[in-house]
C-alpha cells in the first residue's frame, strides 16, 4: 500500500514459501501465499492436483472466495475465469447488487472487483449499483452491510469506497467517511471494526488505511 518492503525480506519469503508447501488447504491462505510470492517475483510451487481442482471449479461458497479464485487463476495462468464470471453474473439481484439470495455491499464489492479484473465491460447497471451503495450509507459516513440498518462497520465501508473506485464514481460523503474511519483508531495505532469498543486487528487496520488512501487522506 505504501511501497515499503518488509524487514528481513528474504526470511519473509522463505516463511511464505514454506507454508502449504506439499499440500494446499484453505483458499484464503493460498490466495495470500500466491499473491505475496508473485509480488516479489518468486517461484510459486503449486501441486498439479490442486491446479486441476481450481480449474474444474464452477461453484463458490461466496463472492470473496470467487475473488480469490479470480486472482489465483490469473497469476497461475489457469483457464477458469469463464466459470467464475458465469457464477458471479448469475447472482446479480434485481437491485443490481450481488449476493446469495439478498444483496449485500461486501459481496457486491468482491463481485465487481472480480468482474473488473476479468473484463470491465461485464459490469452492467452501474447507476443502479450506486443506488444500492447509497442506500447502505449511514448518517455518520460509514457503510452498512445491507440498506437501512445500523451501525456501520469498516468492512462494508471499505467495500463501498472500493465500489465507487471501480465504477469511477465520486464517493458519496468524503469528509464524513474520513472522520468515521479516523474514529476507529485505537490508542495503539491500530483500527477496530466499529466506532464502539473493539480491539485493533490487522485486517481492520489495512481496510481503514485503504479507505483513507482512496480518499486522499494519507
Buried (B, 14 or more C-beta within 10 A) or exposed (E): EEEEEEEEEEEBBEEBBEBBEEEBEEBEEBBEBBBBBBEBEEEBEBEEEBBEEBEEBEEBEBBBBBBBBBBBBBBBEBEBBEBBBEBBBEBBBEBBBBBEEEBBBBBBBBBBBBBBBBEEEBBEBBEEBBBBBBBBBBEBBBBBBBBEEEEBBBBBBBBBBBBBBBBEBEBBBBEBBBBBBEBBBBEEEBBBBBBEEBEBBEEBBBBBBBBBEBBEBE
